[in-house]
């Protein structure tokens, strides 16, 4: 006989799925709140580049505004100037996995900071 899903198992799975969806909703709201705060302090072209950056960096999460950057200074010609990258995974097991933290200056001494994995 194969695997049989009991009613208790199904209920437990439904509860975990509900909890996961609630957490994803909260994380999405946190991200939107941080982006709204960023939009208030940077020029429109800088904000647009920030949106492009987070969309191109794979899975991005843990958005926050920080007082200090994390990582090594880099300059790729973005409108915000130099930024910082702390790449914690460089290639990974498969050779094409990358993860870390990006810190982008907001121009007021603070940094938009987010984590990424791709």
Buried (B, 14 or more C-beta within 10 A) or exposed (E): EEEEEEEEEEEEEEEEEEEEEEEEEEEEEBBEEBBEBBBEBBEEEBBEBBEEBBEEBEEBEEBBBBEEBBBEEEEEEBEBEEBBBBBEEEEEEEEEEBBBBBBBBBEEEBBBBBBBBE
